[in-house]
Amino acid sequence: MEASQGQKFSYETTLAKRNIKLLRLLAGKTLGEGASLLGISRKQMEDIEATRNYGCYLNLDTLINVSKKYDVPVESLLVENASWVEHIK
C-alpha cells in the first residue's frame, strides 16, 4: 500500500512504527530505556516511533533488532492486532 497524499510513510511503515512503540510501552520501558535496549540514542528512538511527517524510515536491521530484543517475529511488526500483544503483557 502506498503512502497517502501528504503522508511521509506508507501504511506498513506506520504500522511497524506504532507496533515498535507499543512493544516498548507494554514492556514498561521509557523512551530512554527502549533506546538503550536497542543500542541507539533517545533521539533515534523518537525518530523511529514518529509517524507524522517527520522521523526516519525504518530499515531491516532496525526491525530485526526490535524483533530479537522483544522476542517477537519480524513479520508481526507489520500487522495490526499482532498476537504478541498478550505475550508482552
N, C-alpha and C positions, 0 to 999 in steps of 0.2 A: 504494500500500500504506500502511496506517495504522500509526502508532506502536504498538508492543506495549504492553500494560499495564505501567505503571511506567517506561516509556521516554519521554524528553522528545522525541526526534527520530524522524522517520519513517525507514524503511529507506533511501529515496533520499537523504535529507539525511545520514544516517550514511555512506552510500557516498561522497557528494561530499566530506565532511569527511575521510574516510580517503584518498581519492584526492588531495586537496589536500596532505595531509601526505606521501603517497608521492611526489608530484611534487617537493616541496621536498627530501626526502631523496635522491631519485635525482639531483637536480641538484647535490647536495653542499652544500646551503645549511644553515646553522644556523637556529634559530628566529628569531634577530635579523636575519640576512641575508634570510630569506624575508619577514619583516615589512617590512624596508626596501625590498625589491624591489616589494612591493605598496603601499608608501606608507602603512603602518599601524603601530601600536605593537606591541611584542612581546606585550603583554597581549592585544591584539585577535587576534593570530595564534594565541595559545594558545587563546582562546575559539573561534576558527573551527575549530581542529583537535580540540577536545574533543568526544568522542562520548558521554560519560556524561551524567548528569542535571544537568549544568551546562554553561556555554558559551553561545554565541549561535547564533541561527538564521542561515542563510545567505540573502543577498539576491541578486538577479540581478546587480547591479553587481559584487559580490564575485566571482561565478562568471565574469563576462565579463572582469574584471581578471586573474584567475588564468589564464584561457584565453589572453589576449593575451600575458602575461608569459612563460608557459611554452610558447607556440605549440602548443596542443592545442585540439581542438574542444570547445566548451562541453558538448555532449551526452555526450562521452566521460567527463566528470567524474561522470556519473550512472550508470555501468555498472561491473560487476565485470570484471576482466581486460581493461582497456582496451588498445587497440593501441598507445597512446603509450608504454607501459612500455619497449618496446625502443627507441623513438625517443629517449628521455631518457637511457638508459644510455650 
